Structure formats: structure tokens, C-alpha cells
Amino acid sequence: MLIIEGLTRRYNGRIAVDDVCLEVPRGSFVGVIGRSGAGKSTLLRMVNRLADPSAGRVLWDGRDVTRLRGRELRDWRGRCAMVFQGFNLSGRLDVLTNVLMGRLNHVSTPRALLRLWSAEDRAIALSALERFDIAELASQRAESLSGGQQQRVAIARALVQEPDIILADEPIASLDPRNTRIVMDALARINRDFGITVLCNLHALDIARGYCDRLVGLSAGRLVFDGPPGELDAEAARKLYGLEGGAAGGAGPRPERASPAPLLLPN
């Protein structure tokens, strides 16, 4: 279980996240919603330790993540994968190599530097690409792909880390409606098939309602809503979004979750 206790982050006197407390059971799909500047990205970055909290702590299965240093911190970042709005791929490298970068925490440093990937690592990476219907792009340079394809590559890279949790920071912000659905379906399949916990920052309330088991709403860094999508009424939405919230609709039910499958065993 992920436990966030009194998490706070201050930047030059400004409070970006203000005393947030949450408990997220394993296997959840949680949407973090709110306007731009509400503190959503800062919250996820503190969970991954890309940003350190000014106060509070993050616990995973009882272990204090905020105290980790060195190798233990690198191991945590391997177990807590990030998916970014900007994809964070190396454009000049081929797709398969970009995905294999997710295996860095599973190989020795010399082998990683020399890109001496084992047959097992390559099989795992190709299996992830096949899962998201982009295996035929393995040899293409990442910069030649569309935005939706690049984001699926980024999700495949996160999956091959064999994480316990995936933090998706506005993964659909730059995508058109078709690719939005494809990327959100990919995250939902990871959650459903492998039982991996997903925390996903989202602007679009209809998408959040359609895919997430639970919504966590931030406003000016403070937690103002925490509950199932059906409990987010018009008044609560207006508190989060102002006039935008009143127009938000539903996106239909998300797919049913199956029992967790073994992670990426090549066929």
C-alpha cells in the first residue's frame, strides 16, 4: 500500500502541495485531477523522489521512501515508474533500445553502459511492445513516431521496469482524442492485467471518470476531493475546475479488472 502522510512542498515561499494525506491500496487506478498549477505533478514527483518534500513522508508497504538514498533510492525509482507528458524518449535511438532502458535497474552498470542486453531482456522488451501493438516499430527511431506511438513506447519502457506502481504525469495532454483513448487503454490494461497500481494526473474530467476507480482532487495544493467517480457531483467539480467542471460528462465504465497476470513472461 502507498501511504502519503502530510506531504508538503514549498518553492520560494509558495506552497505547491499542502499537507496532503492519502492511502492507496495495491492494484488501484487513481486519477489525480485539478486545474493546472494545482500541485498534481509536484505530488507525483515527490512520490517518485524526483522532488523532495518540505514536510511529510511517503511510505510503500511500510517503508519510508522519503528517507531513501543512493542505491536504495535508485531501486525505488525502478519500482515506481514514471510516464511523462513529454514522453522522455531518446529520439535518435530506436524504439527497442528506448524500451530496454527500462531494464537498467536489472543489469550491471558495465552491461548497461555498453548496451549488452541479454536475450531475456530483449524478449521482455519485445513482449511489451507487442502488448501495445507497436512491435513492428522496434527498429524505427523514436523521433519518427507519432505522439501516441511515442507515449505507448514510454509506457512499454515503464512496464519492463517490472514496477509496483506507475505514476503517469499528464500522459495524454498533448494527444488527440483517438490517441488519448489508446494511451489510457494501455494504462488500464497494465492495471487490469498485472495488478500494478496506477496514479494518473489528468485534466479531462470525463476521461478520469471513465477510467479511474477513484478520483483525488487538488486545488491550490490542498486535497479537496477523494472518492469514487460517481461521488464527484457538479458542486465538487466546480470547486475543482470552476466553470469547466459543470460541463464535464461521463466516459462510460472502465473495463473490468481480471486477476493479476505474471509480468512479461515471453511467449
LINHUHU-V162420 format. One line per field, one symbol per residue. phi: phi as a letter, one per 20 degrees, with the letter a starting at -180 (. if undefined). A space follows every 10 residues. Layout:
phi: ???
This chain:
phi: .ecddlfccd clneeeccle cbccfgnfcd eddqfgnfof fffffffemf ceffbnbdcc lnefffdfcl ffffffffec fdcdgemlee geeffffgff gfegfdcffg fffeleffff ffffffffff gdmcffegee fffeefffff ffffffffff fleebdddel fdfddfgffg fffffffffg ffedmffcdc fbefffffff defbdcddbl ndfdbbrfgf eeeffffffe dmffffefde cnfegfeefg egelege
